[in-house]
Amino acid sequence: MLPNWNQNDDCPERPRPNRPRVIFCLFPTGPTGATGGITGPTGPTGATGPTGPTGPAGSGLTTLGYFPDFASFIAAHPTGNPGDSYVVGGSVYMWDAATASWAATSIIPGPTGPTGATGPTGPTGTTGATGPTGSTGPTGATPNLTIGTVSTGTPGSTASASITGVSPNFVLNLTLPQGPTGATGAAGATGITGPTGASGISVTGPTGPTGASGATGPTGPTGPSVTGPTGPTGASGATGATGPTGPSVTGPTGPTGASGATGATGPTGPSVTGPTGPTGASGATGATGPTGPSVTGPTGPTGATGATGPTGPTGP
């Protein structure tokens, strides 16, 4: 639509304010573009990236001290670093970075150190005086724990430890699981998709115009409805005079006639039995009524025990 803002001139003697004049322009729809051709082939898949390097082996274990019980140990070292370990009583506690806690591994306790030599008996004093007490023997040697072999186990395996050596020198051997596999390399880029071909032409011919409807013919006139006139009603004739009442005469009753002979008995009609009608359909089975309550009456009271009869006489 294209508006025209000029003065309307359809009525020159009565000017009106400017208003838009609507002009309709109808244009035919352009043809649809051609359908695309063959889709280009999919580009080749990019080469798989190289496998990432194997993660470094776990760090070794360093024994940093000895504590007689867990309470004194955890009070002094609530946390640790990967590879730290302490001997606590009869176990080795290693710091587990994955769970951020100390993990315990039992160890074989070393043999008891030799008993110190008994001190020499003091000289016998004079009579009555007690000799001096001998000196206490030396304390056994403190165990000396060192790190032996540290082996790498398979990924996901459990860490293990063993102790070898002879008292007081012990060697701690460890097997630690292998580190996780490195990340997979990035996938190669996807090949370029070929261009889409042009769309084919889709042409639809115009629809022909619809023919005009023919005119309806006129309705014919209705014929006249004619009813003839009704003739006049004739005059009523005069009523005649009533005649005299005749005498009431009853004649004598005639004699009773003789009874006629009994007619012969007619033949017996045929005995016809009609066909038996079809049996009606059985009615639906009614619903089973509810089971009546099972009532057990109360047990009557036990009757009183009868009196004991007299003892009979002793037989001969």
MOQUIDA-V855794 format. One line per field, one symbol per residue. ss: DSSP state (2 for helix, 1 for strand, 0 for the rest). phi: phi as a letter, one per 20 degrees, with the letter a starting at -180 (. if undefined). burial: # if it has 9 or more other ideal C-beta (glycine too) atoms within 8 Angstrom, else .. A space follows every 10 residues. Layout:
ss: ???
phi: ???
burial: ???
This chain:
ss: 0001000000 0000000000 1000000000 0100000000 0000000000 1000000000 0111111002 2222220000 0001111100 1111110000 1111110000 0000000000 0000000000 0000000000 0001111111 1110000001 1111110011 1111111000 0001000000 0000000000 0100000000 0000000000 0000000000 0000000000 0000000000 0000000000 0000000000 0000000000 0000000000 0000000000 0000000000 000000
phi: .dfcefffcf bffcfcffbf dededddfff ffffffefff ffffffffff ffffffffff ddedrccfbf fffffecfcb dgnfbcecmd cdddfdffdl bedecfceff ffffffffff ffffffgnee ffffffffff ffgddceeec ddefgnfefc bbccocgedd cedccdffff ffffffffff fffffeffff fddcffeffe fffffeffef feffddcffe ffffffffef feffeffedd ffefffffff ffffffffff eddfffffff ffffffffff fffeddffff ffffffffff ffffff
burial: .......#.. .......... #......... ....##.... .....#.... .......#.. #.#...#..# .###...... ..######.. ######.... .##.#.#... .....#.... .#..#..... .........# ..#.###..# ..#...#.#. #.#...#### #########. ....#..#.. #.....#... .......... .......... .......... .......... .......... .......... .......... .......... .......... .......... .......... ......
